[in-house]
Amino acid sequence: MTGWLRRVARRRERVVPVVSRATRRRWLRYAAEPAADPAATLHLLYLRYRDRFLPRYFAKFHAYPVPRNRFARAWRWYLSDVLIQSLRLLRRNGRLVRGSAGVPLGRQLRELVRLSVSLPSMPENYYKFGWYLPERRASAGDYLHRHETKGALYEMLATRPDLARVAPLNDKVGFADHATAAGLPVVPTLAIVENGEVVRAAADPVAGELFAKPLAGKGGRGAERWDSLTGLVERAGGRSLLVQPRLVNHPELADLALDALATCRLITITDEAGEPEPVIATFRMPAVAGVIVDNMHRGGLAAPVEIATGVLGAGSGYAVGDPVTRHPVSGGPIEGRKLPLWDEVLALAGRAHRAFAPRLLVGWDIAIGPAGPVLVEGNEQPGVDGLQRLHQLPLGPHRFGQLLAFHLGQRFEVPRRW
């Protein structure tokens, strides 16, 4: 395969779908009063304002410009994102779905292409959200998409230009300092290592086991466990690392957490009255012994959490497969299990949301330790794919979508005609 074809065939996260007139008319009809469908409203807001905000998002990925003209967008969308990806996904998942759900390969391909073009949606969502099942496919238009939220809607949610300074989330050190100043339980910063040198250190950074992760990393990439700061510095090379103490899980979670720190991803959004509201949550855990992070894209599992009770549903990874009711390594029960100290987790998320005002939406990563919950990170752009997959529901009509549409509707004009 030539370099050009390889670039075309490669899965791209920076997506600019082509939206048909029929799709726009459908969104306009659903978003009109008195229906005020939040999913359609968010789809319209993305489409209307994406050309203003996408360049800011694309700029984070060097040498990847936003396709400007219609021909370039159509070429990338229909050929690379829809057709090639549909064929690759069918080859990977088609026989499994045919065996489990009885959907013929030809029908899968037709539905893959049709839904991708008409919604529009990346083809992978057909398998990720189980749209090959008629009961789930019926609500496909209510799903929110990564290209909408991360590419534009989250960027549009920023209330002021200096938000990263007054309420730091991406800056891991700034986040910990801000949380500490607010009196929140947070993983402390023991040291910062840059270019093989310790540029900041606590009074006793070598006490106990250490956990190091890249200062600019995300998703658990590059995380390491160390017994001494000296050894870590010697092996760091030119990397910039944040060094923290290794936390332990609550004893009741030992059979799910294995060798990693298991965390809850809890989304809070400011409600219509200006108060933080916990809207949706998941619990993440490793699926392989010896792994030190719990992220799903690192092979981990996650389970939906019922907000009111802290009870887990069945677990799942990103691959197509049956729900996981018991942990694949320990055999510990997942589905129906109640997380310890759940009321304290909710209370901590609410306090953190207030402390990081004026942010309107934050995805909190919270560990549940023996002495109580602890903040690990805050995410200004939490992913929506895992939430919708695990909870088996679209976020458009969910409280998540309602509040997101409420805040964006106050800041931007919702199109009423096109």
N, C-alpha and C positions, 0 to 999 in steps of 0.2 A: 504494500500500500504506500502510495506517495505521501510526502509530508503534507501536501494540501488536503488530500482525502482524509488523512489521519486527523487533521485539525477539524475538518467538517464533521467527522464521525464522533469526535470526542464529546462526552457529556458536558454541556455548558450550563453554568449556574446563572450567568448574566443573560437573561432572556427578555426579548421584546416581542411579544406575540402580535400577530396581525388579528385585529378584531373586526369581524364582518359587520355590515350594516344591520343585518337581521339580529345579531347579538346585541348591538347597541340599542336597537328598538326594544328588544325584550327587557334589557336593564332599565331603560327609561320608563317602560310601562310598569314594571315591578316596583320601581323606586317612587313612583308618583303617589301623591296623597289620594286617599287615606291609607293606602297599604304601607307605604314607607318601609319597604323591605330593606333591612340593613345590609344584606349581602349584595344586592343590586346597587345600593348606594355606594358601598365601598368599591365595587367594580368600576362604577362610573367615575368616582373620584380618582382612582388610579389612572384610568384612561385619560381623563381630562388634564391631569397635572403631571403625568409621568415624564414628559419631555423637559419639565423644569427640574425635576428631582433626580432622574436617572443618571445624568452626567456626574452628579456628586457621588452616587453609589458606585458607578462604573469606575470612577477615578481611583477607587481603592484597589483596583486590579489593573496593574500597569499593562500598557500595550494592548488594551482591550477597549477600543472606542465604541461608543453607542452608534449603531447603524442609523444614519440620518435619513436617507431617501427611501422611498417606498419599495423600490426594487431590492435594495440591500436587505431590508427587513423581511420582505417576502421570501427571498432566497434563503436566508438563514433560518427563518421560522419553518416554512413548509418542507424544505429539504433536510436541513440538519436537525432541527428540534423535533419535528413531527415524523417525517417518513423514516429517516435512518434510525432514530431512537425507537420508534415503534417496532421496526424489524428486529432490532437488537433485544428489546424487551420480550417480544414474542418468542424468540429463540431461547431466552433464559427461563421464562416463566410459563410459556404456553402449554406444554405437556402437563405440568403440575396442576394448572388450573383446569385443564380438560379432564384430568383424572379425578380431581376433588369436587369440581362444580359442574362437570358435564358440558362445558362450553366448548364447541368445536374451534379449532385453530383459525379457520377462516372468519368466523364470527368475531373472535377476539380481535383480529387485525382490523376488521371493519369498524368495530366499536372503538378501538384504540384511536384510529385516525379520525373518526367522526367526532368523538368527544374532545379530542385535542384541538380540532379546528373550531368547533362550534361553541365551546365553553368560553374562552380557550383555556387549555390546561396542558402542562407537560405530560407526555404519554405515560411516564412512570406512575402517575397518580391513579391510573386505571387499576393497577395491581396493588399499589400501596393502600388505597382506600377501599378496595374490594368492589369496584364499580362493575365487575363482571357479574355481580349478583343484582338482579332486577330491583330489589328493595333498596339497595344502596345507590344504584345508578339513578333512581328517581330523584334523589336530592343532590345530585352532583353539582348543580348550578349554585348551591348554597355554600360550597367549600371556598375558603380563602386560600390563596396561593402564595408560595414563597416569593415569586417574582413581583407580586403586588405589595406584600407587607415589607419585605426587606428592601426592595427597589424603590419604593415611593411612600407608602402609607406611614411607615414608622418615621421616615425622614420628615414627613409633613406634620407629625405629631409634636415635634420639638417646639417648646413654648418660647424659647429665647436663644439667641446665638451663643451665649456663654454657658449653656447648660452643662457642657462637659467639665467646666471648671467649678461651678457652684454645686453640682450634684454628680461627682465623677463615678462612672461605672466601668468604662473600658480601661481606665488606668487602675490596674490592680492595687498598686500601692496607695494611690489617692483614695480608692474605694475603702480600703481598710482603715486609713487614717480618718476619713470622714465618718465611717461607722463608729470607730472608737471614740471620736469626739462627741458623738451623739449618745454614747453610753450603750451601744448595741453589742451583744456578744458576737464577735467576728474572729475569724482565723487571724492571729497576729502575724505581722511581718518580722521575721527574725533577722533576715539579711537580704541584701540585693547584691548580686554578683554581675559585674560587667567586665568583659575583656580580661578574664582571669583574675580580677581583683574584687575584694569586698569593698563596695562604696558606701554601704550603710549596714550597720549591725546593731542588734539589741545588746543588752548588757551581757547576756549569757546565751549566745546563739547555738551552742553545741549541746545543750541539754536535751537528751532524748533523741528519738528518730526524727529525721528531717524529710520534708517533702518539697521538691523543687519543680517549678514549671516556668516556661518562657514568659517573660514579662508581656510580650505582645501575642502570646499564643491563645488558642481557644480550642474547645472540644476535647481537652485532655491530651492534645498532641505534645510530645516532648516531655511529659511528666516523668519524674524519676524519684526514687526513694533512696536516701543516703543515711549512713550512720554517723558521719562527721562532716563538718563544714570544710575542713581542710581537704579531704578527699574530693569533695564536690568541686571546690575551686580549682583543684589541679586538673580535673577532667572537663571543666566547663568550656575551655577553649575561648572562642570569641562570642559565645552566647551570652545574652542578658537574661538572668534567672531571678525569680522571686523565691526566696527560701522561707518556708513556713514549718511549724511543727506538724508532725503527722498526727491527725486526729483519729480517735477510735469511735466505733459505732456504739449505740445503745445495745446492751446485751441481748435484748429481744430481737435484734436484727442480724445477729451473727450468722445465721444460716442463709441469709439472703445476700449479705455484704461480702462474705468470703474474705479476701485479702485487700479489698478496696474500701474507700469511704463512700458509702451509699448516700445519695442525696435526693431530696425532693425538689422538683422544679415547680414553683408556685407562682402563678401570674396574679399580680394585683393591678387594678385599674381604678383611677379616681372615678367615683360614681357621679350621678347628676347633682348630688348635694355637696360635692367636694370632699367626700370621705373615701378612704381606700377600701376597695372591695376585693376580696379573694374570689377569682372567677373560675379558675381551672387549675388542676395540679396533676403531676405524675410522680412516680417514685422510680428511680433508676438504680440498677444493680448490675454487677458483672455477671457474665454467664460462663466464665472460664476461670478455673483456679489459677492464682498467681498474677492475674491482671490487677493493676493498681488504680485504674480509673473505671468509672461506671458508665461512660458514654455509650449510647446505642450504636453510633457509627464506628466505635472501636470494638464491636462485637457484643456489647452488653444487651441487657433486657430492660424494659421499663413496663410499668403497669399503671393504669389510670387510678386516680385517687378520688373518692367521693368527698367533695369539699366539706360537707356538713359533718361527716363522721370520721374521716380518715381511713375508711375501709378500701382495700385494694381490689381491683378487678383482675382479670386474667392478664398475664404478661405477654409481651411480644417484642420481636426485634424488627429490623427493617425488611428482612426477607419474607417472601410469601410462605405462609405455613400456618399450622393450627395454633390456637391460643395456648399459652403455657400456664398451666394451673399450679405446677410445683416446680421448684428450682431445679434446673437440669443437673447440677452438681451435688447439692446437699439434700435434695428431695424435700426441702422445707416448703410448706404451703404458701402460695402467693394469693390466689383468688380467695376473697372473703376474709383476709387477714387485716386486722386493725393496727395501724401504725401507733407506736407509743408516743405519748406527749403531743398528740395532734393539736389540742387546743392551744398549747404553748407555741407550736409552729405557726398557727394562724395569727396569734397575738404578735409574734416577732415580725411576721411579714407586714402586718399593719403598722407597727412602730417604725419599721425600716422605710416603708412607703412615705410616711410623714417626714422622716428625717431626710429623705432625698427629694423632697419637694423643690422645685415645681414639676418634677417628672410626673407624667400622667399614667404611664404603663411601664412596669418592670417585671422581668422574669427572675425571681429569686432562687438561687441554689442554696438550700438549707440542709445541713447535716443534723441528725438527731443523735446527740452524744449521751453518755451516762448522766451528765448533769443538766441536760436540756438541749434545746436546738441552738445551732450556731450558724451565722451567715458565712457562706463560702464565697459567693460572687453575686453580683447583680447584672442582669443582661438587658440592655436597652432595645434589642431586637430579637426577642425570643422566637424560635422557630415555631411554625404552626403545623407543619406536616406531622410530627410525632404526636402532637396533642390530638389532632383529628383522627389519626390512625388508631391510637390507643383507646380513645373514648368512643370510637366508631360513630362519630357524628360530625356534621359540618359546623364550623365556628361562625358562619355568617349570621344565622338566626339565634345563636347562642349569646349568652350575656357578654362574652368577649366581643363579638361583632357588634352588638347593640351599643356598648359603651365606646368602642372605637369609632363607630359611625356618628355617635353623639358628639364626641369631641371634634372630629374632623369637620362635621357639619357646621359647627360653630365657627370654625376658622376658615373654611373654604366654601365657596358657592357650589352647591350640588347641581349638576346640569339638569335642566328640565326639557331641553330639546337639543338636537344635534344638527 
